[in-house]
Amino acid sequence: MGRLVLLALVLIAAALYVAPLRAFFAQQDRYGNEVASLQAARKQNAYLKKQAELLSTERYVAQVARSDSLLVPPDTQAFVVKGLPGKDDTQPVTLPAQQAATGTISVLERIEDLWRTVLD
């Protein structure tokens, strides 16, 4: 009979510890998730700080404007050539506007360029 009472007491004690142990393990899981979330937020914060520093420089802003929006500096004319082999995206080719406006390309060069375009 003494063993039965001891067994009953052990079972009652174990039953009393089940709920707190579940809560403890759930809290450990939440803590692990929050630590991972905090690390991700810190990485994103560092990235955004670096972007903010870069955006304060004129060179970076000009580079982003040229690549994302296809903007060109003043006195420059942009040409987009499509269908080149090995190029999936279009890269603008820029020439100074004065050279394009003055027409420095001769008639012979224009015919030669047209001929190369037709043959290729």
C-alpha positions as CSV (number, residue, x, y, z in Angstrom):
1,M,0.0,0.0,0.0
2,G,2.9,2.4,0.7
3,R,4.1,1.9,-2.8
4,L,0.7,2.7,-4.2
5,V,0.6,6.0,-2.2
6,L,4.1,6.8,-3.4
7,L,3.2,6.1,-7.0
8,A,0.1,8.3,-6.6
9,L,2.1,11.1,-5.1
10,V,4.7,10.9,-8.0
11,L,1.9,11.0,-10.6
12,I,0.2,14.0,-8.9
13,A,3.6,15.8,-8.7
14,A,4.3,15.0,-12.4
15,A,0.8,16.2,-13.4
16,L,1.4,19.5,-11.5
17,Y,4.7,20.1,-13.4
18,V,3.4,19.3,-16.9
19,A,1.7,22.7,-17.5
20,P,4.6,24.8,-16.2
21,L,7.1,22.8,-18.3
22,R,4.9,23.3,-21.4
23,A,4.8,27.0,-20.8
24,F,8.5,27.1,-20.2
25,F,9.3,25.3,-23.5
26,A,6.8,27.5,-25.4
27,Q,8.5,30.5,-23.9
28,Q,11.9,29.2,-25.0
29,D,10.6,28.8,-28.5
30,R,9.2,32.3,-28.6
31,Y,12.5,33.7,-27.2
32,G,14.4,31.9,-30.0
33,N,12.0,33.3,-32.7
34,E,12.4,36.8,-31.3
35,V,16.2,36.6,-31.2
36,A,16.2,35.5,-34.8
37,S,13.8,38.4,-35.7
38,L,16.0,40.8,-33.8
39,Q,19.1,39.7,-35.7
40,A,17.2,40.1,-39.0
41,A,16.1,43.6,-38.0
42,R,19.6,44.5,-37.1
43,K,20.9,43.3,-40.5
44,Q,18.2,45.2,-42.3
45,N,18.9,48.3,-40.2
46,A,22.7,48.1,-41.0
47,Y,21.8,47.8,-44.7
48,L,19.4,50.8,-44.6
49,K,22.0,52.9,-42.8
50,K,24.5,52.1,-45.5
51,Q,22.0,53.0,-48.2
52,A,21.3,56.3,-46.4
53,E,25.0,57.1,-46.3
54,L,25.3,56.2,-50.0
55,L,22.3,58.3,-50.9
56,S,24.1,61.4,-49.5
57,T,26.8,61.2,-52.2
58,E,26.1,62.7,-55.6
59,R,28.0,60.0,-57.4
60,Y,25.8,57.2,-56.1
61,V,22.6,59.1,-56.8
62,A,23.8,59.7,-60.3
63,Q,24.7,56.0,-60.7
64,V,21.3,54.9,-59.5
65,A,19.5,57.4,-61.7
66,R,21.3,56.1,-64.7
67,S,20.8,52.4,-64.0
68,D,17.2,52.4,-62.6
69,S,15.6,55.3,-64.4
70,L,17.8,55.4,-67.5
71,L,18.5,59.1,-66.8
72,V,21.5,60.7,-68.5
73,P,23.6,63.7,-67.5
74,P,22.9,67.1,-69.2
75,D,24.4,67.7,-72.7
76,T,24.3,63.9,-73.3
77,Q,22.1,62.1,-75.8
78,A,21.2,58.5,-75.1
79,F,20.7,55.7,-77.6
80,V,19.2,52.3,-76.8
81,V,20.3,49.5,-79.1
82,K,18.0,46.5,-78.9
83,G,18.6,42.9,-80.1
84,L,22.3,42.6,-79.5
85,P,23.5,39.0,-79.0
86,G,24.2,38.1,-75.5
87,K,22.4,41.0,-74.0
88,D,19.2,40.4,-72.2
89,D,18.6,43.8,-70.8
90,T,19.2,47.1,-72.6
91,Q,22.2,49.2,-71.7
92,P,22.0,52.8,-72.9
93,V,24.9,54.1,-75.0
94,T,25.5,57.8,-74.5
95,L,27.2,60.3,-76.7
96,P,27.8,64.0,-76.0
97,A,24.9,66.0,-77.4
98,Q,27.2,68.3,-79.3
99,Q,28.7,65.5,-81.3
100,A,25.2,64.2,-82.2
101,A,23.9,67.7,-83.0
102,T,26.8,68.7,-85.2
103,G,26.4,65.7,-87.4
104,T,30.1,64.7,-87.5
105,I,29.2,61.4,-89.1
106,S,29.8,61.6,-92.8
107,V,27.5,60.3,-95.5
108,L,29.9,57.5,-96.3
109,E,30.0,56.4,-92.6
110,R,26.2,56.4,-92.5
111,I,26.0,54.2,-95.6
112,E,28.6,51.9,-94.2
113,D,26.7,51.6,-91.0
114,L,23.5,50.9,-92.8
115,W,25.2,48.3,-94.9
116,R,26.6,46.6,-91.7
117,T,23.2,46.7,-90.1
118,V,21.5,45.1,-93.1
119,L,24.1,42.3,-93.4
120,D,24.2,41.4,-89.8
